């Protein structure tokens, strides 16, 4: 038998799936009538695109419902469950939601265009934990900070980027998206593949959600917390999520501390990822969502393929 909390989760998840099915059905009907005169493949692609939008709206609805229920976000909640592929006419739809505050926010590196020494060292620790060159921290700091003075040890400003083919300038502003790292010195395909599961690029400085962060991220942001100790914390979290900062702090090894404003048990920023296949067409979409206390989360950006 399920306890009341489990029943609540099951009900919310069931309602979410039913809501998505309804949205998908409506989208299918609308699209079929709109593009009925197009070729079959074009119709398939158009239907898939509309269903991608419907899937993003499903994610917004789920996150809005979750905020009404409680203010603690953890990985046993309905929003964190992967939606199994759902059949739609001539295809299927699948999607999931990722908490972006479980990752290290690369834009925390700078505040007001100035590099934060504390956040810079945390990013260096993360790179080291992941087996990546710590010099990457210097090139990313130059990409984000407001000045045009190169950092030592691998920094890069306009002079370096203007020497490339084709030439371009350093952004000297926060990242819009993690994909922008492809433009930054040293962040090649292999580096980005290794780093991307552990980082985000959010439009504001953010704290890390200790209920969703990986051991690697926890070890990077909490000085003195080695990776094994971080893994032990995550194992504890599997049994009982952290209710608040005091709960998390009490479970840290003796002598290790971190400021309360660097950690949270709730999140505002999430990415929704949706995949649709219809007939011979496939479409993928993702959207960065910013949740507030009322209404559906706002869409910060969206990408459709």
N, C-alpha and C positions, 0 to 999 in steps of 0.2 A: 504494500500500500504506500501511496505517496503522502508525504506530509503537506500541510497547507502551502508552504513556500514552493514545493515542487509542483503541486497542482496549479499554482498561479503561473509558474513558468510555462507549464504545458499548455495552459489555456491561452496565454499570450502568444506562444509560438503557433498554436493552431489558428488563432485569429489572424496572425500575420500571414500565414500560408493561404488562408481563405481570401484575405484581402488582396494578396498578390495575384491569386488566380482570377479574382474579379477584375482587377486592373488589367491583367494580361488579356482577358477575354474581350473587354471593352476596347482595348488598343487594337486587337486583331480585327474586330468588326469595323472599327473606324478606318483602319488602314486598307482593308480589303475593298471597302466602298470607294476610297479615295484613289487608289492606284489600280483599279480593276482593269483599266485599259492598257496598262503597261505590259511589257514582256514579263514572262514568268520569273526570271531571275531578278529583274528590277523590283518586282512586287515582293519577292522574298526578302531582298535587302531592305526595302522600305519598311516592311513589317518588322524585321529584326531591329531596325533603328528605333522604331516607336516602342517596341518592347524593352529596349535598353532604357529608355526614359521611364517607362513604367517600373522597371526594376529599381532605378534610383529613387523613385517616389516611394516604393515599398520600403527601402532602407530608411528614408526620412520618417516614414510613419512609425516604423519599429523603434527608432531612436527617440522619437517624441513620446511614444507610449512608455518607454523605459524611464525617461526622466520623470514622468508623472508618478511612477511607482516608487522610485527611490533615488537617492543621490550618490550611491556607491556603484561604480562600474567594475565588474570583474568578469572573468572568462567563462563563468557558468551561467551567465544571463542569456536570454533569448537572442539578443543582437549578435552575440559572439558565436552562435551556432551556424554552421554552414548549411545554407539552404540546398537540399538535395535537388538534382535536376528535375524540373517539373515539365511534364508534357504540355505542349501547346500544339495547335493545329499544324501538322506537318513538321514538327520540330520539338525543341526543348529550351528551357530557360533555367539558368543557374546563377546564383549570386552569393556574395558574402560581404561582411562588414569588418574592417580592421580598425582598431583603436590607434590613432596616430600619436597619442601621448604615452603609449607604451614604448615608443622609440625615442632616440635622442634627436631633439629638434635642432637641426644644423643652424637655424637662424638665431638660436640662443647665443651663438658665438659673438654676436655684436649687439650692443644696445646704443641707439642713437648714432650709429656709424662707428662706434668705438669698440674695439675688441675687449671682451671680458676675460680677464686672466683666469678666473675660476673655470669658466666654461671651456676655454681653450685647453686647459690641462685635462679636463674631463674628456674632451674629444681626442686628445693625444692618447689617453689611457684606453679609450675604445679602440682606436686604431691598433694599438699594441696588442690588446686582447685578441683582436681578429687577425693578427699576424700581418698587418699592413704597415707600410712605412709611415712613421710619425711625421715625416716631412710634409705629408699631405695636409696636415693641419695648417701649415704656413701658407700654402697656396690657396686653400679655401678661405683663410682669414683675409688674405689680400683681395679675393673675389668679392667678399661681403663688406669689408670695411669701407669707409667713405674716402679715405686718403689714397694717394697714388705713390706711396712710399713702399717699396717691396720689403716684405719680411725676410729675415735671414733663413738659411737652410731650406731653400726650395720655394720661397715666395715668388709671386709673379704678378706684375701690374701691367699697364698698357704696353710698355716697351717689349715685354715678352710676347704678348698676344698679337701685337702689330707685326712681329717677325714671322708669324705663321702664314700659311696659304690655305684658305683666304684669311686675311688679317681681320681682327676685330678688337674691341676694347674690353677691359675688365668691367664687370657689371657695377661694382662699388655700391651694391645694395643687397638686401636679403634675397635669398633664392625664392623663386616662384614655385618651384617644383623640384623634387629630387632629380628628375631627368636632366635638369640644367647642369648637373655635375659633369656631364659629358664635355662641357666647354672648358672646364677648369683643369689647369696644368696637373698632370699626373693621374687624373681619374679616368683611366682607360677602362675598357669593357670588363676586364677581370676584376679590377678594383671595385667598380660599381656593383658587379654581381655579388661580391663578397660583402660589401657594405650595406647595400640597399635594404635587407631585412631588418636592419637595426637603426635606421635613421628616417627622419621625416623633415619636411620643410614647411613650417606653418607660418601664417601671417602675423603672428604675435609671439612674444616670448612665453614659454609654457613650462609648467612643472611636469615631472614624470609621474605617470600613474603606476604605483608600485604593485597594483593588482594585475596589470597586463604587461609590464616590462619583462624582457628576457633577462636571464642571469648576466649576460654580457653587458647590457645597458645598466643594470643595477650596480655591477662591479665598477663600471666606468664612472658613474656619477657619485658613488659613495666612497670617498677616499679611505683606504685601508681595508675595504671589503674585497677579499680575493674571490676568484671565480667559483671555487668550491663552496665557500660560505654563501655566495649568492645563489648557487644551485640549491643549497639546503633551504634557503628562504622560499624559493619558488616551490620546492616540494611541500613545505609547510602550507603554502598558499593554496595548493591543490586540495588540502584537507579543510582549511578554513581561511577564506579570503580576509584581507586586512580591512578592518572596519573603519579605521581612521589613522591619523599620523601617530598618535600615541600607541596604538596597537602595533603598528609596524616597528616603531622605534624600540618598543619593549622586546621585540624578537631579534634585534640586531646583536651581534657578538659584543661582549663587554668592551667598553672603551671606544667604540665606533659611534660617531654622531653625524648627523646631517641636518641642516636647517629645515624647518617645517615648510618654508615657502618654496623649497626645491622639489617637494614631493606632494602627491595628491592621491586620493582614492577615487576620484571622479575625473571624467574626461569631457572635453568640449569638442575636439576635432576627431573626425572619423573619415575613412575612405570607403566608399561603396564600390564594389567591383561586380559587374554583371556580364554574363556571356549568353548569347542567344544563337541557336542554329535553327534555320528554317529552310527546308528544301535544300537547295545548293548554296545557300548563303550563310555566312557566319558574321556576327557583329559582336564587338566587345566594347565596353564602356566603363569608365571610372569617374568618380566625382569626389572632391573633397567637401565634406559637410561640416558646418559650424553650428553646433547645437546651443540653444539658449534655454532659459527656463520655461518659456511659453512658445507654442506654435511648433511647426515643423522646422528642422534645421535648415539654415540657409545654404545654398550651393556656392562655395567659394570659387571653384572652377570645375569644369567637366571636360572629358576627352572621350570621343567616340571613334572607333575604327571600323 
